[in-house]
Amino acid sequence: MILFFLVLWLVPGAFLAWLAGRVRPDLSRWISLFFLAVQTIVLVVLWVENSGVAGPAPQGRWWLEASQPWIPQLGAAFHFGLDGLSLVLCLLTSLLGIFSVAASWKGIQERVGFFHFNVLWVLAALTGIFLALDLLLFYFFWELILIPLYLLIGIWGHENRSYAALKFFIFTQAGGLFLLLATVGLYLVHGNGTGVYTFDYMQLLGTAMPLQTAFWLMLGFALAFAVKLPVVPIHTWLPDAHAEAPTAGSVILAGLVLKAGAYGFLRFLIPLFPGPAHTIAPVAMALGVVGILYGALLAFAQTDLKRMIAYTSVSHMGFVLLGAFAGNAFALQGAVIIILSHGLSTGALFIMAGGLQDRLHTRNLSKMGGLWSVMPKMGGFGLFFALASLGLPGLGNFVGELLVLLGTYQVSVVAAVFATLGFIAAMVYSLWMVQRVFTGNYAGDGKVTDLDSREFVLFAVQALALIILGLYPQPVLDTVRPALANIQSDASVSFRQPASAQSSAIVLAPRDSIDTASIPFGTEGRP
């Protein structure tokens, strides 16, 4: 029942925090921290127990698996599974949830209980996304994150919050519609071919279907995941949402919601539709490179600090898309490290931006400058996280981007060369941000305070995690490697037409029967 606990544990915490906020606002904050801390401890224990440190590592595909009937008439079930990939993402969810609550301690003073209700609700839904092995259940959690995020932006956001919340809602809802249509289509195709109508992920793997049908179904999943990631050119909701969201909303959006899109590509699109995924891999990798360079260019052009950080997310997620469709071991493991490192470094930058806005009452870079002289602790951490964002060796982002580039080089030298330019662009916009915010002469007419103990601890924990990922990423790589190997195995298939008939059915050939070195998926290589 531990998997059901992980999904459901935060739900009573959300309602309890809401009720407590009516009596005492501070109590809702402590309740939220308690529920998130318990979930974090449970996940760490699961990691220790199943990673081979405290005993033999699990031999099956899933560390833990649980299933209960949900809508048996439709073949839907409460089917959850935990492996190394889902565990590290669930752990990132709980950690960033703690940071979000702590970062909003002073900034949120109105409707505090309802605020924490929405924060815990969206974190519970994200946990469900990372654990669901039933496609209808996955869609349910996918849509469940929409309402609380809409409320977080629309109620506690900044000046243009209504516009940003509505734009986020429209983009996300449109992507969810494509996901639903594609899920139902796959369900019907599998049922018509086998007589078994099910939404079960494991049974849907390897479903035989016409190549054209597979392509259109894949496209529905791809559009939904591309909106969340986001992929250029359907990224325009992200800067608006980030700029207007409260600090917690920005941390959750950048650190977790974008990662749901990345997880969708890795867990669902590529294994379920390996042939079409292989077909569009060159286009997807090209879009990844465009995202890297375009996001960096627009980041440099911003005068709003939060919009600038938002565009850096577009650039970093381009590396994730590139790694997912390069598809070899280097690239996939690099994509996971970027997912974790970006969540920590960009989450910290958004917390810093929120702290600066609370103190200076502006996000305009032209109205900042010289803050290092009055906030040296903030300046030091700001420089550190900017260096992490640009991929400084010794920090987690560098490891992830280097692995992605190594994996991409095995597949496309041209894509690797152009993606490498992202390092240069990241150096420009990161150091430019530090220069505009912290260096020069302070021209403010009021006294501003440096980091308090709460903020200092938050930044110190995130900085330590980035250093550990940069200097010793092996435990994380060892944890996710079996899960990524399964994704490679599912994707290493051959799609061909039967020679005996002009049929358009897809035939899945064993991995050993094809030359996997000639395609992105299945290319070997271990860090």
N, C-alpha and C positions, 0 to 999 in steps of 0.2 A: 504493500500500500504506500510505499515511500514516494512513488511517482505521483500518485493522486495527492499526497500531502504537499509535494512541491508546487503543484498547480493550484491547489485550493487553500493553502495556508494563508496567503495574503488577503483572501477575500473577507474572512471575518475580521482581519486586522483593519481592512479598509472601512468597514461599517463601524467598528469600534472607535476608530480614529475620528470618524465623522460625528458620532454621538458625543465623544469626549470633547470635541471642539466646541460644542454648544455650552459646555460647563466651564472648561478651562482650556484655552488654545494651546498652551505649552504641553498639556497632557497628550494631545493628538500627535504632537511631534515625537514625544518619547515612545508612544505606542507604536508609531510607524517604525522608528528605529529598532525597537524590540523585535517586531515581527521580521524585519529584514535581516537583523543580526542572527536570529534563529535559523532562517533559511540559509544564510551564508555558512553558518557552522555545519549544518546538515550537508551542504554541498561539499565543503572541505573534507568532511568525514568520508563521504562517498568517494571522493577523489583518492584519498589515502588508501581506502579499502580496496579499490578496484584498479589502482595504477601499478600494483605489484610491490609497493613499498611495504605494506603491512601483511602481505600474503600473496598467493598466486593470483596473477591477473586473469580475468575472465577469458574463456576461450571462444565464446560465441560472438555473434555480430553485435549484440547489445549487452551492455553491462547489466542493465535491469530492463525488464519488459513487463507490462501489465495491460490487461484488456478486460473490459466489461461491456456487455451489450448496451447500445444506446438507442438506435432505431433499427432493430433487426429486420424489419420488412424491407428496408433500403440497403441493408448490408453495411450499416454504419455502426461504429463502436467507439467507446472511450479507450482508444488504443494509444498507449504511450511507450516510448523507448528512450533509454539513456545510453549514449556512448560517449567517447571522449570529446567529440565535437560539440554535442549538445550540452555536455557538462560545463565546458569552459565558457560557453555562451550564457548558460544559466547563472554561472558564478559571476560573470561580468554584469549580468542584469541586477543581481542582488547588491553587488558592490556599488555600481553606479546609482542604484536606488538609495543606498545609504548616503552617498555623496550629494544626491539631489535634495534629500530631506535636510541634511546638515547645511547645505548652501542656502536654503530658503528660510533659515531659522529667524533671521531678522527682516528679510525682504518681504515676506508674506505676513500681513497683519490683518487682512480681511478674509472672512469665511475660511478660517484656517482649517477647520475640521473637514470641510468639503474639498478643500485643496488636497489634503493628504488622502482622502478617499479616492480621488481621481488618480493621484500618483501611484498608490498601491494597486488600483484596479488595472492600470495600463501595464504595470510590472507583472501582475499575475497573468495577463493576456500574453505578454511577451514570453513568459516562461512556458505557457501552453504552446506557443508557436514552436519553440525550440525542442519540445518533447513529443508533439503530436505525430503519430504514425498512421492516422486516418485522414484522408484528404478532406473530407467534409468537416471533421473536427479542426483540422488545420485552417480551413477557410473561416470557421466560426471564430477562432482566436484572432485570425488576421483582421477580420472586421471589428472585433471587439475593442481593439486599440484605438479605433477611429473616434468614438464619442468622448472618452476621457481626454484625449489629446486636443480635440476640438474645444472642449470646455477649458482646459488649461490655458490655451492660447486666447480664447475668446473672452474669458473672465479676468484672468490675472495678467494678460499681456499688456503691451505698451500702446502707443497712440493709435496705430493703424491695426489694432488687433482683430477687429471684425473682418476686415478685408483679408488679412493673412489667414485667419481661421477658416473662412469660407473657401479660399483658394486651396488650402490644404485638404479640406473636406472633399471638394470636387475632384481633385486629382486622385486622391486615395480611393474614393468611392468608384471612380471610373476604372481604376486599376483592379479593384476588387471585383467589379462586374466581369471583366475579362477572365479573372481567375475562376470565378464561379462557372462561367460558361465552359471553359476548358476542362474544369474538373468534372462537370456533368457529362461532357462529351467523352472524356476518357472512361468514365464509369459505364456509359452506354456501349462504347466500342468493345470494352473488355467483356461486358455481359453478353453482347450479341455473338462474340467469338467463342466464348467458353461456356456460356450458360450460367455463369456465376456473376451476379451483380454485387459488386463490393467497392468500397472506398479504401480498402486496406492497402497501404503503401507497398508492403512486401508482395502481395498478390498482383498488384498492377505493374510491378517491374517486369520488363520484357514482354509486355502486351503486344501481340502481333496485330498490325493494322496497315492499311495502305500508306505509302510514304507521304502522299499529299495530305492525308488526314493527320498523320503524325506531325507534319510541319505546322498545320493550322492550330492544332491543340497546343503544341509547343509555343507558338506565338502568343497564345492567350496567357500562358504562365509567364512568358518572357516580359510581356507588357506590364503585368502586375508587379513583378519583381524589379523591373527597370524603373518604375515610378518610385518605388520605395528606396532604391539604392542611393541616389537617383542617377540615371544615365542621361547624358546630354543627347537630345535637346529637351527632354521632358523633366528637367530639373528645376524649372523656374519657381515652383512652389517653395523650394527649400530655403532660399535666402530670405524670402518674405516671412516664412514661418519662424525662422531662427531670430530674425531681427525683432519681431514683435512678441515672441514667447517669453515667459518668465525664465529665470535661470534654470530651474528644474526642468521645464519643458525643453529648453535647448539642450541640456545634458542628455535627456532621454531620447530626443530626436537624433542627435548626432551620434551618441554612444550606442544606442540600441535599435531604434526604428530603422535606421539605415542598414544595420546589420541583419535585420529580418529579411531585407531584400537580398543581401549577399547569401544568407543561409538558404533562401529559396532557390537561388541558382545552384548552389552546391548540393543540397539535399534532394531537391525535387526535379528541377528542370533537366539537368545533365543526366542523372541516372534514368529518369522516366523516358526521356526522348534523346538517346545518345546519337542516333543518326542525324536528325535535324540539328541537334546542338553542334555536331561536328560540321555540318553544312554551313551554319551561320557563324562558326568560330572566327573566321577571318574578319567578318563584319563586327562582331562583338569586341574583338581585340582592337580593331581600329577605333571603335567608339570609346574603348577604355583609354587609348592613347589620346584621343581628342579631349576626353574628360580631364585627363591629367594636365594637359597644356592649357586648355580653355579655362578650367577652374583656377589654375594658377594665375593666368593673365587677368581674369576678372577680379581675383582677390587683390592683386596689386592696384587695381583701379578704384577700389572702394574707399570711401571716407567714413563709413559707418563701421565701427569695430566689429560688431556682431555679424554684419553682412560679410565682412572680410573673412572672418573665421568660417562662416557658412560655405563660402566658395572654396576655402581650403579643403573642406570635407568633400566637395565635388571632385577635387583633384585627387585626394587620397583614395576615394572609392573607385576612381578609374584604375588604380593599381589592383584593387580587389577584383574588378571585372576582368582585367587582363590576366590575372593569375588563375581565375576560375576557368577561363576558356583556353588558356595554355594547357592546363589539365595534367601536367606531370607532377611528380612528387615535390620537386622544388617549388613550383609555382603555387600549388595548393597549400602547402605548409606556410609559404610566405603570405598568402592571402589571409590565412587565419591569424598569423602574428600581426598583420596590419589591422585586422578587425579589432584585436585586443588593444594594441598600442594606440590606435586612433581613438578608441573609446576613452582611454585614460588621458591622453594628451589633449585632445580637443575638448573633452569634458572639462578638464582643468582650465583651458583657455576661456571657455564660456563662463565658468565660475568666476574667473578673474574679471571678465568683461562685466558680469553682473555686479561684482564688488565695486568696480570703477564707476559704473553708472549710479549705484547707490550713493557713492561719495561725491561724484562730480555732477550728477544729474544730466549727463550727456554721454552719447556714444560716438560723437563726432571727433575723428582723429585730429582735425585741425584745431580743436579747442583743448587738446591735451599737450603734453610735453613737459620735460623736466621733473617727472614724478618720482624718479629714482632718488632725488635729493630729499624728498619728503616721505617717501614710502620705499625704503631700501629693501625690505623683505619682499614686498610685492614685486619690485623690480627684479630681484634675484630670481624669484620663481617664474616671473614672466619671461625672462631671458631663457631659463632652463626649458620651459615648455615650448617656446619658439624654436629652440635648437632641436628639441625632440620632434617637432612638426616637420622641420626641414630634413630630418633623417641623419642627425649627427651620429657617427660611429660610437658604439657603446650604449646606445639607447634602442628601445624596442622597434621604433619605426624603421631604423636603418636595417635591422635584421630582416624584417618583413619585406621591405622594398628590394633589398639585395636578392633575397631568395626568389621573389617574383621575376626580377630581371634575369637571373640565371636560368629560371625555367622558361621564360619567354624567349631567351636567346636560342634555346634548343629547338624552338618551333618557328620563330620568325626573327631574324637578325634585324630587319628593318624596324619592326615594332619595338624591339628592345632598345635600339639606338634612339628612337624618338622618345620613348618613355624615360630614358636616362636624362633627357633634357628637363624632366620634371624635378630632378634634384637641384638643378641650377635655378629653375624658377622658384622652387620652394625656399631656397636660400635667399633670394631677392625679397620675396614678400614677407618672409618671417623676420628678417633683420630690419626691413623697412618698418614693420609694425613696432618692433622694439624701439627703433629710433624715434618714431612719431610719438609714442606714448611715454617713454621713460627718459630719453636723453634730452639735452638742451637745458634751457633755463625755465624754471617753474614760474608761470605768469599768473597763477591763481591768486585770488584776493581773499581766500578763506583757508582755514586750517583743515587739512585732511588727515585722517588717521591711517596708520599702517595696519597690517594684518593683525587680527586678534588671535587668540590661542586656537579657537575653533577653525578659523580659516587656515592657520599655519599647519595644523595637524592634517587637514584635508589635502593641502598641497604636498605636504611631506610624504603622505602615504602614496599618492599618485606618482610622485617623483621616484620613490623607492621602487614601486612596481615597474616603472619604465626602465630603471637601471637594471633590475633583475632580468627583465625580458631581453635587454640589450646584451648583458654580459653572460647570462646563463639561460638561454631559451629552451634547453634540451628537455626539461621536464614537460613543458607544454607540447613540444614537438613529439615526444614519446607518447603523450596522452592522446593526441589527435591523429597520429599516424595510422592506426588500424582503421579508424572511421574513414579517413581520406583514401586509404587503400581500397576499401569497399566501394567508395564512389568511383575510383578509377576502374575497378573490376566491372562494375555495372555499366560504365560508359565505354569499355573496350569491347565493342561488338561490331559486327559487320552487317551492313544493310545492303541486300542485293535482291534482284528479281529472280524468281525461279525460272530456270532455263526451259523447263518443260511446258510452261504455259505463260501467256502474256498477262500474268497476274501482277497486281501491284502490292501484294502482301509483303510485309517485312519479315525476313527470316533472320533470326538471331544466331550468329555463328559463335562457337566457343572462342574465348580470347586467344588461345594458342594457335588458332587457325588463320590469323591475320597478322599482318605486319604492323604492330602497334607503334613502331618507331617512326612510321610515316605520317601519323596523325597526332594531333595534340593529346588526345586522351589515351593514357596508358604508357606514355613515355616514361621510362624508368629513370631513377636518380634519387639518391638519398643524401640529405645534408650530413 
